[in-house]
Amino acid sequence: MFSTTNTRIAALVVFLFISTVAHASSGDRAIEFVRCVSSCTTQRCDEFEETKPLSLQLTRWTCPDDCKYNCMHNVTDHAVTDGRAIHQYYGKWPFWRYAGMQEPASVIFSLANLWAHLVGFKQVRRKLSDSHPMKKLYLLWSVCSMNAWLWSAIFHTRDTPITEKLDYFSAGLAILNALYYTVIRLFHLYQPARPKLTSGTSISKPLTLLFIGIYAAHIYYLTSGPRFDYTYNTIFNLTLGVLHNLLWTLYALPSGLSLLRSRFPGRPRGYRPSFASKAGLFVALTTAATALEVFDFPPWGRVLDAHALWHAATAPIAYFWYQFLVQDALDQSWREPLLREHRT
Ligand SMILES: *[C@@H]1O[C@H](CO)[C@@H](O)[C@H](O)[C@H]1NC(C)=O
């Protein structure tokens, strides 16, 4: 996600974790739950449609879904009174729904991330001049991130095969986009501010085609198989996120340790404004937030779990990341290649 984008990988880390750990503790296979659902569907489903409240109609709850929901909480109630462990159901913890939303906390925090990206989008648009070579790239990433968080909010409202895929595909696009602008920014592959002075062929064109190809192959692989490959999807996103963070770590390293040829356009290797440290802080915060996801725990009050807390953490991180990106883009060095061209 993650900013944001790259922090979205954390969700995917969890899937690796959940798919191994939670299988052992899957509440949806417990006999008490299965019996409850079957008696509920036979007894209650005839009248359910007539009494369904508007919120459940809008969020498209079916009677079997509603039975599973109520049975999940009943079984969990028994587990709590008997002091037994709380289990997951269909890969998720039992949450109290609100207005038809399955995971209201994650919905709210996804919307908080969406808002953080919207604020960031406006800042980039206002503070960077139209001729800045990074402006369009940041705005593109911002739009991809807003799209990803919108689908995250929808997915946490109602988990269906379609909302799940749209959430994953949007997240993958946002993460890939974050890596894309990072490579262009850090290796100076952007188009110069004044294209007239150059031949017109952009170095970043093959790179753009490569990234489009990677995304197309990714979606093709995930949609062509008999079932969704969660493990592959996790590794894909995790790899991109780690690469993104490693690159910004290189940027943040002290002057003497820099492996990048030059951090800023036309500047020597040693040129390092103090705000470069912010990128390192960002990587540290993102990694810490990811740890929240890996150390999953049953939700507090059936409301707040590690995944929701992780979404809560990424929103301020995204906000902070935009401040940094704008500061980086406003560095004096971006204006100097132009001056030099004028002088010669
Ligand atoms: C859950 O428990 C309550 C209270 O014991 C009961 O009224 C309700 O019918 C149960 N729900 C299901 C779906 O079994």
The ligand as a MOL file (V3000), in Angstrom:
LIG
                    3D

  0  0  0     0  0            999 V3000
M  V30 BEGIN CTAB
M  V30 COUNTS 14 14 0 0 0
M  V30 BEGIN ATOM
M  V30 1 C -27.8140 -17.9240 18.5570 0
M  V30 2 O -28.0910 -17.9030 19.9200 0
M  V30 3 C -29.2820 -17.2000 20.2650 0
M  V30 4 C -29.3640 -17.1500 21.7780 0
M  V30 5 O -29.0450 -18.3960 22.3320 0
M  V30 6 C -30.4900 -17.8710 19.6160 0
M  V30 7 O -31.6810 -17.1760 19.9290 0
M  V30 8 C -30.2700 -17.8950 18.1040 0
M  V30 9 O -31.3220 -18.5970 17.4790 0
M  V30 10 C -28.9580 -18.5380 17.7580 0
M  V30 11 N -28.7220 -18.3680 16.3390 0
M  V30 12 C -28.5130 -19.3720 15.5020 0
M  V30 13 C -28.3450 -19.0160 14.0750 0
M  V30 14 O -28.4640 -20.5310 15.8700 0
M  V30 END ATOM
M  V30 BEGIN BOND
M  V30 1 1 1 2
M  V30 2 1 1 10
M  V30 3 1 2 3
M  V30 4 1 3 4
M  V30 5 1 3 6
M  V30 6 1 4 5
M  V30 7 1 6 7
M  V30 8 1 6 8
M  V30 9 1 8 9
M  V30 10 1 8 10
M  V30 11 1 10 11
M  V30 12 1 11 12
M  V30 13 1 12 13
M  V30 14 2 12 14
M  V30 END BOND
M  V30 END CTAB
M  END
